Amino acid sequence: MERPTNVFWDFLKNLKDLVVSVKIGSAEATPNGAVLAQLSESTFKVVDEQGNHGVCELVAKNTNDLEDNEMSLLGFVLATSGFTYIKSIIDNVMTDFNNIKYMWDMHNDSTTNVLILGNK
């Protein structure tokens, strides 16, 4: 008999693959931050390129516009071939700032991870 599949491990593994723009405290904003843990639907423990750790909240801003302890996550919407900022993540559903819900997956094209959003 095989061990059961741990769906929570797969979910956490996918979160850690997310590439987010972050500004941790007074450090410089960077487009290549990483998620370490999810604290709420819109708050995450993150690390930036310089190794700074912090807690950031999801916002709909470009990297250069981020304020202290803010982060942004941009996803590619298959249905519209456009991009949208993510407001919250609950289980395997992401919601944008227009309250549209998406199923999501990560795609790695060997240079970066791309967040792909599909219809819920």
N, CA, C and O atoms as CSV, one atom per row, in Angstrom:
chain,resi,resn,atom,element,x,y,z
A,1,MET,N,N,0.832,-1.173,0.000
A,1,MET,CA,C,0.000,0.000,0.000
A,1,MET,C,C,0.882,1.243,0.000
A,1,MET,O,O,1.812,1.341,0.800
A,2,GLU,N,N,0.591,2.219,-0.913
A,2,GLU,CA,C,1.395,3.427,-1.022
A,2,GLU,C,C,0.972,4.461,0.012
A,2,GLU,O,O,-0.158,4.467,0.500
A,3,ARG,N,N,1.930,5.339,0.326
A,3,ARG,CA,C,1.625,6.431,1.238
A,3,ARG,C,C,0.666,7.399,0.553
A,3,ARG,O,O,0.732,7.571,-0.664
A,4,PRO,N,N,-0.222,8.033,1.312
A,4,PRO,CA,C,-1.154,8.990,0.705
A,4,PRO,C,C,-0.410,10.225,0.203
A,4,PRO,O,O,0.632,10.600,0.741
A,5,THR,N,N,-0.960,10.851,-0.837
A,5,THR,CA,C,-0.378,12.064,-1.375
A,5,THR,C,C,-0.681,13.223,-0.438
A,5,THR,O,O,-1.817,13.387,0.007
A,6,ASN,N,N,0.323,14.018,-0.140
A,6,ASN,CA,C,0.150,15.161,0.735
A,6,ASN,C,C,-0.149,16.387,-0.127
A,6,ASN,O,O,0.773,17.029,-0.630
A,7,VAL,N,N,-1.435,16.717,-0.300
A,7,VAL,CA,C,-1.818,17.846,-1.142
A,7,VAL,C,C,-1.342,19.166,-0.556
A,7,VAL,O,O,-1.096,20.109,-1.308
A,8,PHE,N,N,-1.206,19.263,0.763
A,8,PHE,CA,C,-0.742,20.498,1.375
A,8,PHE,C,C,0.725,20.741,1.044
A,8,PHE,O,O,1.124,21.891,0.865
A,9,TRP,N,N,1.530,19.704,0.959
A,9,TRP,CA,C,2.927,19.861,0.578
A,9,TRP,C,C,3.021,20.416,-0.841
A,9,TRP,O,O,3.817,21.318,-1.101
A,10,ASP,N,N,2.211,19.880,-1.766
A,10,ASP,CA,C,2.224,20.388,-3.140
A,10,ASP,C,C,1.835,21.857,-3.182
A,10,ASP,O,O,2.449,22.637,-3.910
A,11,PHE,N,N,0.823,22.245,-2.413
A,11,PHE,CA,C,0.382,23.636,-2.384
A,11,PHE,C,C,1.490,24.534,-1.850
A,11,PHE,O,O,1.784,25.567,-2.452
A,12,LEU,N,N,2.109,24.163,-0.736
A,12,LEU,CA,C,3.188,24.964,-0.164
A,12,LEU,C,C,4.382,25.039,-1.097
A,12,LEU,O,O,5.036,26.079,-1.191
A,13,LYS,N,N,4.671,23.945,-1.786
A,13,LYS,CA,C,5.774,23.935,-2.743
A,13,LYS,C,C,5.505,24.936,-3.864
A,13,LYS,O,O,6.414,25.661,-4.270
A,14,ASN,N,N,4.264,24.987,-4.374
A,14,ASN,CA,C,3.912,25.945,-5.418
A,14,ASN,C,C,4.024,27.381,-4.927
A,14,ASN,O,O,4.487,28.244,-5.674
A,15,LEU,N,N,3.611,27.663,-3.686
A,15,LEU,CA,C,3.740,29.014,-3.142
A,15,LEU,C,C,5.200,29.445,-3.107
A,15,LEU,O,O,5.520,30.598,-3.397
A,16,LYS,N,N,6.075,28.527,-2.755
A,16,LYS,CA,C,7.488,28.868,-2.667
A,16,LYS,C,C,8.096,29.117,-4.047
A,16,LYS,O,O,9.179,29.696,-4.139
A,17,ASP,N,N,7.423,28.692,-5.124
A,17,ASP,CA,C,7.882,28.963,-6.482
A,17,ASP,C,C,7.448,30.332,-6.990
A,17,ASP,O,O,7.919,30.778,-8.037
A,18,LEU,N,N,6.548,31.014,-6.258
A,18,LEU,CA,C,6.070,32.317,-6.697
A,18,LEU,C,C,7.199,33.343,-6.675
A,18,LEU,O,O,7.983,33.394,-5.727
A,19,VAL,N,N,7.276,34.152,-7.716
A,19,VAL,CA,C,8.223,35.262,-7.772
A,19,VAL,C,C,7.418,36.525,-7.528
A,19,VAL,O,O,6.513,36.844,-8.300
A,20,VAL,N,N,7.737,37.248,-6.462
A,20,VAL,CA,C,6.971,38.417,-6.072
A,20,VAL,C,C,7.875,39.641,-5.989
A,20,VAL,O,O,9.063,39.532,-5.684
A,21,SER,N,N,7.299,40.800,-6.263
A,21,SER,CA,C,8.000,42.059,-6.022
A,21,SER,C,C,7.805,42.387,-4.552
A,21,SER,O,O,6.685,42.331,-4.045
A,22,VAL,N,N,8.897,42.732,-3.859
A,22,VAL,CA,C,8.806,43.002,-2.423
A,22,VAL,C,C,9.617,44.237,-2.048
A,22,VAL,O,O,10.609,44.579,-2.691
A,23,LYS,N,N,9.158,44.892,-0.982
A,23,LYS,CA,C,9.928,45.958,-0.338
A,23,LYS,C,C,9.832,45.693,1.149
A,23,LYS,O,O,8.824,45.995,1.789
A,24,ILE,N,N,10.887,45.130,1.680
A,24,ILE,CA,C,10.917,44.728,3.086
A,24,ILE,C,C,11.508,45.867,3.904
A,24,ILE,O,O,12.681,46.209,3.756
A,25,GLY,N,N,10.686,46.445,4.763
A,25,GLY,CA,C,11.132,47.570,5.579
A,25,GLY,C,C,11.678,48.688,4.711
A,25,GLY,O,O,11.066,49.065,3.711
A,26,SER,N,N,12.830,49.214,5.095
A,26,SER,CA,C,13.434,50.319,4.341
A,26,SER,C,C,14.398,49.834,3.260
A,26,SER,O,O,15.067,50.645,2.620
A,27,ALA,N,N,14.476,48.523,3.051
A,27,ALA,CA,C,15.346,47.978,1.998
A,27,ALA,C,C,14.812,48.387,0.626
A,27,ALA,O,O,13.651,48.771,0.491
A,28,GLU,N,N,15.657,48.301,-0.369
A,28,GLU,CA,C,15.257,48.634,-1.737
A,28,GLU,C,C,14.247,47.616,-2.262
A,28,GLU,O,O,14.363,46.421,-1.989
A,29,ALA,N,N,13.257,48.094,-3.015
A,29,ALA,CA,C,12.269,47.201,-3.629
A,29,ALA,C,C,12.952,46.342,-4.686
A,29,ALA,O,O,13.843,46.806,-5.398
A,30,THR,N,N,12.526,45.089,-4.780
A,30,THR,CA,C,13.125,44.161,-5.735
A,30,THR,C,C,12.031,43.344,-6.422
A,30,THR,O,O,11.043,42.977,-5.786
A,31,PRO,N,N,12.202,43.056,-7.723
A,31,PRO,CA,C,11.183,42.281,-8.438
A,31,PRO,C,C,11.316,40.771,-8.279
A,31,PRO,O,O,10.485,40.026,-8.798
A,32,ASN,N,N,12.336,40.309,-7.578
A,32,ASN,CA,C,12.598,38.874,-7.495
A,32,ASN,C,C,12.607,38.347,-6.073
A,32,ASN,O,O,13.530,37.636,-5.673
A,33,GLY,N,N,11.584,38.693,-5.310
A,33,GLY,CA,C,11.458,38.162,-3.973
A,33,GLY,C,C,10.850,36.765,-4.007
A,33,GLY,O,O,10.380,36.301,-5.046
A,34,ALA,N,N,10.869,36.110,-2.863
A,34,ALA,CA,C,10.325,34.753,-2.773
A,34,ALA,C,C,9.457,34.632,-1.526
A,34,ALA,O,O,9.737,35.244,-0.494
A,35,VAL,N,N,8.400,33.832,-1.640
A,35,VAL,CA,C,7.498,33.561,-0.524
A,35,VAL,C,C,8.088,32.446,0.328
A,35,VAL,O,O,8.487,31.404,-0.191
A,36,LEU,N,N,8.141,32.669,1.637
A,36,LEU,CA,C,8.610,31.643,2.568
A,36,LEU,C,C,7.450,30.944,3.262
A,36,LEU,O,O,7.493,29.737,3.504
A,37,ALA,N,N,6.402,31.723,3.583
A,37,ALA,CA,C,5.236,31.156,4.278
A,37,ALA,C,C,4.045,32.082,4.109
A,37,ALA,O,O,4.202,33.290,3.930
A,38,GLN,N,N,2.853,31.504,4.168
A,38,GLN,CA,C,1.624,32.282,4.100
A,38,GLN,C,C,1.083,32.460,5.505
A,38,GLN,O,O,0.906,31.479,6.228
A,39,LEU,N,N,0.815,33.712,5.908
A,39,LEU,CA,C,0.304,34.007,7.240
A,39,LEU,C,C,-1.199,34.261,7.235
A,39,LEU,O,O,-1.887,33.939,8.205
A,40,SER,N,N,-1.709,34.832,6.157
A,40,SER,CA,C,-3.147,35.029,5.969
A,40,SER,C,C,-3.391,35.020,4.462
A,40,SER,O,O,-2.472,34.755,3.686
A,41,GLU,N,N,-4.624,35.307,4.045
A,41,GLU,CA,C,-4.914,35.263,2.613
A,41,GLU,C,C,-4.157,36.322,1.826
A,41,GLU,O,O,-4.024,36.188,0.610
A,42,SER,N,N,-3.650,37.382,2.483
A,42,SER,CA,C,-2.930,38.429,1.757
A,42,SER,C,C,-1.626,38.852,2.424
A,42,SER,O,O,-1.013,39.836,2.012
A,43,THR,N,N,-1.203,38.130,3.432
A,43,THR,CA,C,0.030,38.449,4.156
A,43,THR,C,C,0.974,37.259,4.117
A,43,THR,O,O,0.569,36.122,4.361
A,44,PHE,N,N,2.255,37.534,3.804
A,44,PHE,CA,C,3.226,36.469,3.604
A,44,PHE,C,C,4.562,36.801,4.237
A,44,PHE,O,O,4.956,37.966,4.297
A,45,LYS,N,N,5.265,35.770,4.713
A,45,LYS,CA,C,6.676,35.907,5.060
A,45,LYS,C,C,7.433,35.816,3.744
A,45,LYS,O,O,7.196,34.904,2.952
A,46,VAL,N,N,8.339,36.752,3.509
A,46,VAL,CA,C,9.059,36.810,2.241
A,46,VAL,C,C,10.543,37.078,2.476
A,46,VAL,O,O,10.963,37.457,3.569
A,47,VAL,N,N,11.312,36.870,1.426
A,47,VAL,CA,C,12.736,37.195,1.428
A,47,VAL,C,C,13.031,37.899,0.109
A,47,VAL,O,O,12.462,37.562,-0.929
A,48,ASP,N,N,13.935,38.889,0.164
A,48,ASP,CA,C,14.294,39.582,-1.077
A,48,ASP,C,C,15.639,39.087,-1.595
A,48,ASP,O,O,16.239,38.188,-1.006
A,49,GLU,N,N,16.110,39.662,-2.684
A,49,GLU,CA,C,17.353,39.217,-3.333
A,49,GLU,C,C,18.578,39.407,-2.444
A,49,GLU,O,O,19.564,38.683,-2.580
A,50,GLN,N,N,18.517,40.388,-1.524
A,50,GLN,CA,C,19.650,40.653,-0.641
A,50,GLN,C,C,19.632,39.798,0.621
A,50,GLN,O,O,20.529,39.902,1.458
A,51,GLY,N,N,18.605,38.949,0.760
A,51,GLY,CA,C,18.516,38.075,1.918
A,51,GLY,C,C,17.744,38.663,3.088
A,51,GLY,O,O,17.692,38.057,4.158
A,52,ASN,N,N,17.137,39.847,2.901
A,52,ASN,CA,C,16.311,40.437,3.953
A,52,ASN,C,C,15.018,39.644,4.092
A,52,ASN,O,O,14.394,39.292,3.090
A,53,HIS,N,N,14.613,39.362,5.326
A,53,HIS,CA,C,13.370,38.649,5.608
A,53,HIS,C,C,12.368,39.622,6.205
A,53,HIS,O,O,12.740,40.554,6.918
A,54,GLY,N,N,11.081,39.396,5.903
A,54,GLY,CA,C,10.057,40.250,6.477
A,54,GLY,C,C,8.678,39.721,6.203
A,54,GLY,O,O,8.510,38.650,5.618
A,55,VAL,N,N,7.681,40.485,6.634
A,55,VAL,CA,C,6.278,40.160,6.413
A,55,VAL,C,C,5.687,41.275,5.559
A,55,VAL,O,O,5.786,42.451,5.910
A,56,CYS,N,N,5.071,40.904,4.434
A,56,CYS,CA,C,4.527,41.882,3.496
A,56,CYS,C,C,3.075,41.563,3.147
A,56,CYS,O,O,2.635,40.415,3.217
A,57,GLU,N,N,2.347,42.615,2.770
A,57,GLU,CA,C,0.941,42.540,2.386
A,57,GLU,C,C,0.827,42.721,0.873
A,57,GLU,O,O,1.535,43.549,0.300
A,58,LEU,N,N,-0.058,41.954,0.213
A,58,LEU,CA,C,-0.277,42.077,-1.225
A,58,LEU,C,C,-0.947,43.407,-1.569
A,58,LEU,O,O,-1.927,43.798,-0.936
A,59,VAL,N,N,-0.408,44.100,-2.581
A,59,VAL,CA,C,-0.967,45.344,-3.095
A,59,VAL,C,C,-0.908,45.317,-4.619
A,59,VAL,O,O,-0.218,44.480,-5.202
A,60,ALA,N,N,-1.633,46.235,-5.265
A,60,ALA,CA,C,-1.640,46.322,-6.728
A,60,ALA,C,C,-0.741,47.479,-7.154
A,60,ALA,O,O,-1.221,48.545,-7.538
A,61,LYS,N,N,0.590,47.250,-7.078
A,61,LYS,CA,C,1.556,48.291,-7.422
A,61,LYS,C,C,2.729,47.697,-8.189
A,61,LYS,O,O,3.079,46.531,-8.012
A,62,ASN,N,N,3.330,48.519,-9.045
A,62,ASN,CA,C,4.582,48.141,-9.694
A,62,ASN,C,C,5.691,48.098,-8.655
A,62,ASN,O,O,5.557,48.679,-7.578
A,63,THR,N,N,6.773,47.421,-8.967
A,63,THR,CA,C,7.887,47.271,-8.030
A,63,THR,C,C,8.387,48.619,-7.516
A,63,THR,O,O,8.616,48.773,-6.317
A,64,ASN,N,N,8.556,49.587,-8.398
A,64,ASN,CA,C,9.101,50.889,-8.001
A,64,ASN,C,C,8.159,51.697,-7.122
A,64,ASN,O,O,8.594,52.643,-6.466
A,65,ASP,N,N,6.881,51.346,-7.096
A,65,ASP,CA,C,5.891,52.088,-6.314
A,65,ASP,C,C,5.611,51.465,-4.950
A,65,ASP,O,O,4.836,52.019,-4.170
A,66,LEU,N,N,6.225,50.327,-4.649
A,66,LEU,CA,C,5.975,49.646,-3.377
A,66,LEU,C,C,6.466,50.482,-2.209
A,66,LEU,O,O,7.526,51.105,-2.275
A,67,GLU,N,N,5.678,50.488,-1.131
A,67,GLU,CA,C,6.074,51.124,0.115
A,67,GLU,C,C,6.567,50.046,1.076
A,67,GLU,O,O,6.491,48.856,0.772
A,68,ASP,N,N,7.070,50.463,2.233
A,68,ASP,CA,C,7.618,49.517,3.208
A,68,ASP,C,C,6.627,48.400,3.521
A,68,ASP,O,O,5.447,48.645,3.769
A,69,ASN,N,N,7.135,47.167,3.503
A,69,ASN,CA,C,6.378,45.960,3.853
A,69,ASN,C,C,5.186,45.698,2.939
A,69,ASN,O,O,4.135,45.236,3.383
A,70,GLU,N,N,5.366,45.999,1.660
A,70,GLU,CA,C,4.376,45.683,0.645
A,70,GLU,C,C,4.990,44.749,-0.385
A,70,GLU,O,O,6.204,44.727,-0.592
A,71,MET,N,N,4.114,43.974,-1.026
A,71,MET,CA,C,4.547,43.072,-2.082
A,71,MET,C,C,3.476,43.027,-3.155
A,71,MET,O,O,2.307,43.296,-2.879
A,72,SER,N,N,3.866,42.688,-4.378
A,72,SER,CA,C,2.878,42.526,-5.440
A,72,SER,C,C,3.163,41.245,-6.191
A,72,SER,O,O,4.305,40.800,-6.304
A,73,LEU,N,N,2.090,40.666,-6.702
A,73,LEU,CA,C,2.147,39.413,-7.440
A,73,LEU,C,C,1.333,39.603,-8.708
A,73,LEU,O,O,0.129,39.849,-8.654
A,74,LEU,N,N,1.995,39.487,-9.842
A,74,LEU,CA,C,1.362,39.705,-11.136
A,74,LEU,C,C,1.205,38.365,-11.831
A,74,LEU,O,O,2.154,37.586,-11.922
A,75,GLY,N,N,-0.008,38.100,-12.322
A,75,GLY,CA,C,-0.281,36.839,-13.002
A,75,GLY,C,C,-0.762,37.069,-14.413
A,75,GLY,O,O,-1.360,38.101,-14.714
A,76,PHE,N,N,-0.499,36.097,-15.291
A,76,PHE,CA,C,-0.941,36.138,-16.681
A,76,PHE,C,C,-2.283,35.437,-16.786
A,76,PHE,O,O,-2.402,34.264,-16.434
A,77,VAL,N,N,-3.303,36.153,-17.272
A,77,VAL,CA,C,-4.665,35.621,-17.403
A,77,VAL,C,C,-4.820,35.007,-18.786
A,77,VAL,O,O,-4.748,35.717,-19.790
A,78,LEU,N,N,-5.033,33.697,-18.851
A,78,LEU,CA,C,-5.158,33.006,-20.142
A,78,LEU,C,C,-6.336,33.515,-20.972
A,78,LEU,O,O,-6.206,33.671,-22.186
A,79,ALA,N,N,-7.467,33.774,-20.348
A,79,ALA,CA,C,-8.680,34.149,-21.081
A,79,ALA,C,C,-8.550,35.481,-21.809
A,79,ALA,O,O,-9.148,35.670,-22.868
A,80,THR,N,N,-7.768,36.410,-21.245
A,80,THR,CA,C,-7.656,37.744,-21.841
A,80,THR,C,C,-6.278,38.045,-22.412
A,80,THR,O,O,-6.085,39.071,-23.064
A,81,SER,N,N,-5.324,37.161,-22.170
A,81,SER,CA,C,-3.918,37.389,-22.551
A,81,SER,C,C,-3.385,38.680,-21.946
A,81,SER,O,O,-2.538,39.352,-22.535
A,82,GLY,N,N,-3.884,39.017,-20.777
A,82,GLY,CA,C,-3.434,40.204,-20.060
A,82,GLY,C,C,-2.879,39.823,-18.702
A,82,GLY,O,O,-2.801,38.643,-18.359
A,83,PHE,N,N,-2.499,40.821,-17.939
A,83,PHE,CA,C,-1.933,40.603,-16.615
A,83,PHE,C,C,-2.823,41.246,-15.564
A,83,PHE,O,O,-3.505,42.233,-15.838
A,84,THR,N,N,-2.815,40.683,-14.358
A,84,THR,CA,C,-3.576,41.244,-13.250
A,84,THR,C,C,-2.803,41.042,-11.954
A,84,THR,O,O,-2.065,40.069,-11.799
A,85,TYR,N,N,-2.985,41.981,-11.021
A,85,TYR,CA,C,-2.387,41.853,-9.700
A,85,TYR,C,C,-3.288,40.997,-8.821
A,85,TYR,O,O,-4.514,41.076,-8.904
A,86,ILE,N,N,-2.675,40.191,-7.989
A,86,ILE,CA,C,-3.394,39.285,-7.091
A,86,ILE,C,C,-3.591,39.954,-5.736
A,86,ILE,O,O,-2.664,40.538,-5.175
A,87,LYS,N,N,-4.836,39.858,-5.211
A,87,LYS,CA,C,-5.207,40.446,-3.927
A,87,LYS,C,C,-5.128,39.432,-2.791
A,87,LYS,O,O,-4.761,39.778,-1.668
A,88,SER,N,N,-5.477,38.160,-3.088
A,88,SER,CA,C,-5.475,37.153,-2.034
A,88,SER,C,C,-5.299,35.757,-2.624
A,88,SER,O,O,-5.586,35.504,-3.794
A,89,ILE,N,N,-4.816,34.865,-1.764
A,89,ILE,CA,C,-4.653,33.455,-2.130
A,89,ILE,C,C,-5.310,32.629,-1.028
A,89,ILE,O,O,-4.923,32.704,0.138
A,90,ILE,N,N,-6.309,31.841,-1.419
A,90,ILE,CA,C,-6.968,30.932,-0.482
A,90,ILE,C,C,-6.968,29.564,-1.135
A,90,ILE,O,O,-7.581,29.360,-2.183
A,91,ASP,N,N,-6.274,28.632,-0.504
A,91,ASP,CA,C,-6.090,27.286,-1.049
A,91,ASP,C,C,-5.512,27.399,-2.461
A,91,ASP,O,O,-4.444,27.984,-2.639
A,92,ASN,N,N,-6.192,26.853,-3.459
A,92,ASN,CA,C,-5.654,26.899,-4.827
A,92,ASN,C,C,-6.386,27.937,-5.675
A,92,ASN,O,O,-6.410,27.825,-6.901
A,93,VAL,N,N,-6.986,28.952,-5.031
A,93,VAL,CA,C,-7.706,30.003,-5.740
A,93,VAL,C,C,-7.057,31.352,-5.442
A,93,VAL,O,O,-6.831,31.708,-4.285
A,94,MET,N,N,-6.763,32.093,-6.507
A,94,MET,CA,C,-6.251,33.457,-6.370
A,94,MET,C,C,-7.346,34.425,-6.795
A,94,MET,O,O,-8.089,34.158,-7.739
A,95,THR,N,N,-7.438,35.542,-6.098
A,95,THR,CA,C,-8.426,36.577,-6.393
A,95,THR,C,C,-7.689,37.864,-6.715
A,95,THR,O,O,-6.764,38.255,-6.003
A,96,ASP,N,N,-8.111,38.535,-7.813
A,96,ASP,CA,C,-7.459,39.794,-8.162
A,96,ASP,C,C,-8.191,40.963,-7.503
A,96,ASP,O,O,-9.151,40.747,-6.763
A,97,PHE,N,N,-7.755,42.193,-7.759
A,97,PHE,CA,C,-8.328,43.367,-7.124
A,97,PHE,C,C,-9.689,43.754,-7.709
A,97,PHE,O,O,-10.322,44.687,-7.215
A,98,ASN,N,N,-10.152,43.051,-8.758
A,98,ASN,CA,C,-11.512,43.211,-9.274
A,98,ASN,C,C,-12.422,42.105,-8.746
A,98,ASN,O,O,-13.550,41.941,-9.210
A,99,ASN,N,N,-11.916,41.345,-7.768
A,99,ASN,CA,C,-12.629,40.221,-7.138
A,99,ASN,C,C,-12.957,39.093,-8.107
A,99,ASN,O,O,-13.942,38.378,-7.917
A,100,ILE,N,N,-12.138,38.928,-9.146
A,100,ILE,CA,C,-12.261,37.794,-10.061
A,100,ILE,C,C,-11.386,36.668,-9.517
A,100,ILE,O,O,-10.222,36.882,-9.179
A,101,LYS,N,N,-11.951,35.482,-9.436
A,101,LYS,CA,C,-11.229,34.321,-8.891
A,101,LYS,C,C,-10.641,33.492,-10.022
A,101,LYS,O,O,-11.248,33.341,-11.082
A,102,TYR,N,N,-9.434,32.951,-9.776
A,102,TYR,CA,C,-8.714,32.168,-10.775
A,102,TYR,C,C,-8.137,30.910,-10.142
A,102,TYR,O,O,-7.728,30.913,-8.981
A,103,MET,N,N,-8.112,29.846,-10.916
A,103,MET,CA,C,-7.267,28.698,-10.583
A,103,MET,C,C,-5.882,29.095,-11.072
A,103,MET,O,O,-5.774,29.913,-11.986
A,104,TRP,N,N,-4.822,28.544,-10.497
A,104,TRP,CA,C,-3.493,28.986,-10.907
A,104,TRP,C,C,-2.510,27.835,-10.978
A,104,TRP,O,O,-2.686,26.779,-10.369
A,105,ASP,N,N,-1.469,28.089,-11.750
A,105,ASP,CA,C,-0.392,27.118,-11.907
A,105,ASP,C,C,0.879,27.895,-12.209
A,105,ASP,O,O,0.827,29.034,-12.672
A,106,MET,N,N,1.996,27.285,-11.949
A,106,MET,CA,C,3.293,27.901,-12.241
A,106,MET,C,C,3.865,27.285,-13.496
A,106,MET,O,O,3.773,26.076,-13.705
A,107,HIS,N,N,4.458,28.123,-14.331
A,107,HIS,CA,C,5.153,27.652,-15.529
A,107,HIS,C,C,6.570,28.186,-15.479
A,107,HIS,O,O,6.779,29.381,-15.266
A,108,ASN,N,N,7.539,27.316,-15.671
A,108,ASN,CA,C,8.941,27.720,-15.669
A,108,ASN,C,C,9.458,27.635,-17.089
A,108,ASN,O,O,9.477,26.560,-17.688
A,109,ASP,N,N,9.883,28.780,-17.633
A,109,ASP,CA,C,10.396,28.785,-19.008
A,109,ASP,C,C,11.923,28.787,-19.043
A,109,ASP,O,O,12.512,29.185,-20.048
A,110,SER,N,N,12.558,28.362,-17.990
A,110,SER,CA,C,14.002,28.246,-17.786
A,110,SER,C,C,14.668,29.576,-17.445
A,110,SER,O,O,15.838,29.585,-17.065
A,111,THR,N,N,13.956,30.707,-17.569
A,111,THR,CA,C,14.524,31.985,-17.143
A,111,THR,C,C,13.804,32.536,-15.926
A,111,THR,O,O,14.402,33.237,-15.109
A,112,THR,N,N,12.528,32.222,-15.803
A,112,THR,CA,C,11.761,32.694,-14.657
A,112,THR,C,C,10.506,31.833,-14.487
A,112,THR,O,O,10.124,31.093,-15.394
A,113,ASN,N,N,9.883,31.933,-13.341
A,113,ASN,CA,C,8.590,31.285,-13.117
A,113,ASN,C,C,7.492,32.261,-13.503
A,113,ASN,O,O,7.549,33.436,-13.141
A,114,VAL,N,N,6.500,31.786,-14.228
A,114,VAL,CA,C,5.382,32.625,-14.650
A,114,VAL,C,C,4.108,32.083,-14.007
A,114,VAL,O,O,3.830,30.886,-14.070
A,115,LEU,N,N,3.343,32.974,-13.391
A,115,LEU,CA,C,2.086,32.615,-12.768
A,115,LEU,C,C,0.995,32.635,-13.839
A,115,LEU,O,O,0.707,33.682,-14.419
A,116,ILE,N,N,0.390,31.470,-14.097
A,116,ILE,CA,C,-0.662,31.330,-15.112
A,116,ILE,C,C,-2.010,31.247,-14.393
A,116,ILE,O,O,-2.198,30.414,-13.507
A,117,LEU,N,N,-2.951,32.122,-14.784
A,117,LEU,CA,C,-4.272,32.158,-14.168
A,117,LEU,C,C,-5.325,31.693,-15.142
A,117,LEU,O,O,-5.404,32.198,-16.262
A,118,GLY,N,N,-6.151,30.719,-14.724
A,118,GLY,CA,C,-7.232,30.208,-15.546
A,118,GLY,C,C,-8.575,30.484,-14.886
A,118,GLY,O,O,-8.633,30.880,-13.721
A,119,ASN,N,N,-9.637,30.278,-15.621
A,119,ASN,CA,C,-10.977,30.513,-15.086
A,119,ASN,C,C,-11.287,29.598,-13.931
A,119,ASN,O,O,-10.905,28.428,-13.934
A,120,LYS,N,N,-11.976,30.123,-12.947
A,120,LYS,CA,C,-12.398,29.349,-11.776
A,120,LYS,C,C,-13.646,28.574,-12.114
A,120,LYS,O,O,-14.173,27.853,-11.268
